[in-house]
């Protein structure tokens, strides 16, 4: 004997978008605001990363791994994690300024939302301007068509951020070039020794890799590299 199956219904709230009605423009405006907010939330982490020291740190650490020739060691998760923690450490004074000058007054309802955004952007602008090349900044100011800025407030974030990013990439590549030099010299010495011994079929990388690791450890490479990276932002 079969037990009767009880039917159940799931009701969903209906949503209609009437463009021709009296509330049509308001509905379209609300929809566009929601889409814009979702888009901002999606790209917000990338925007924050591009406005901090993360770019330089991640590129230099990746170039170091390639210079040593250890393939996937340290793995990408370790490189990204180290770059993130160093970013938090380097950007701590900036976060403190944003908290004291913008977040605390906004929580106390002493300033409006627009003033909160302006005060939050000011510490980031100060940080990025210190690391941005004047040549790169002038390039994007000329592209924007704006006149020569008289002070920091006249520089928009849309102009400053790309100039800051390419300046960070340039600095990271310069540091990476200096990292490559000792390891390239070691590769050339090992390759010359193997060639003089007639061992042409033996890959030089197989012999030079242990010496690279030993050189990096004996020179306390991680301490020197991380210390130099952190000091480069001050």
FIMARLUM-316362 format. One record per residue (C-alpha): residue in one letter; x, y, z. Coordinates in steps of 0.25 Angstrom, whole numbers, plus 5000, padded with zeros to 4 digits. Layout:
! residues N
AXYZ/...
END
This chain:
! residues 234
X500050005000/X500650134996/X500650255004/X500050374997/X501150484994/X500750614999/X501050724988/X501650854993/X501850984986/X503051084987/X502651224984/X503651324980/X503451474981/X503151534968/X503951644962/X503551734950/X504351844944/X503451934936/X504252034928/X502952104923/X502252124936/X502352254945/X503352184954/X504252134942/X505352234943/X505452204958/X505452054956/X506552064946/X507352154955/X507252054966/X507651934957/X508852014952/X509352044966/X509251904970/X510051854958/X511051964961/X511151924976/X511351774972/X512451814962/X513151894972/X513151784982/X513651684972/X514851764968/X515051834982/X516151734986/X516951754973/X516851904975/X517351904989/X518551814985/X518951904974/X518952024983/X519851964993/X521251904994/X520751764989/X521151774975/X522651804977/X522751694988/X522051584980/X522851614967/X524251624974/X523951494981/X523551424968/X524751474961/X525651424973/X525051284971/X525351284956/X526751334959/X527051224968/X526451124958/X525651044969/X524451034959/X523251034969/X523951044982/X523551124990/X522151104984/X521251214980/X520351204993/X521651235001/X522051354992/X520651414992/X520551395007/X521851455010/X521551575001/X520251595008/X520751595022/X521951685018/X520851775012/X520051775025/X521351815032/X521751925022/X520351985021/X520051985036/X520452135038/X519452165026/X518352085032/X518552155045/X518452285039/X517152245031/X516552195044/X516852315053/X516552425042/X515352355035/X514752235041/X514652285055/X514052425052/X513052345042/X512652255053/X512452365062/X511552435052/X512452555051/X512652545036/X511852505024/X512152385015/X512752475004/X513752535015/X514052395019/X514452355005/X515252475004/X516052455017/X516252315014/X516852345001/X517852445006/X518752345013/X518752255001/X519152374992/X520252415001/X520852275001/X520652254986/X521252384983/X522552354991/X522752224982/X522252284969/X523252334959/X523052474954/X523152434940/X522152324941/X521152424948/X521352534938/X521052424927/X519652394932/X519352544936/X519652574921/X518752454917/X517652504926/X517652644919/X517752714933/X518652834936/X519852824945/X519352794959/X519652904969/X519552804981/X519252664985/X517752684985/X517752724970/X518252584966/X517152484964/X517252334968/X516952294954/X518252364950/X519152334962/X518852184963/X519352134949/X520552224950/X520852164964/X520652024958/X521652044947/X522652104956/X522551984965/X522751894954/X523951974949/X524551974963/X524251824965/X524951784952/X526151874956/X526251794969/X526051664961/X527251694952/X528151714964/X527651584970/X528051514956/X529451554956/X530151464966/X529351344962/X529651364947/X531151384950/X531051254958/X530351184946/X531451234937/X532551184946/X531951044947/X531751034932/X533151074929/X533750974939/X532850864933/X533250904919/X534750894923/X534550754929/X533850704916/X532550684923/X531650754913/X530550654914/X530350694929/X529350804931/X530050924938/X528750954946/X528750824953/X530150854959/X529951004961/X528650994969/X529250934982/X530251044981/X529251154979/X528451104991/X529751094999/X530151234995/X528751294998/X528651225012/X530151265016/X529851415012/X528551405020/X527851445008/X526351445013/X526751545024/X527551635015/X526451625004/X525251655013/X526051765020/X526351835007/X524951825002/X524351875015/X525351995016/X525152025001/X523752075005/X524252175016/
END
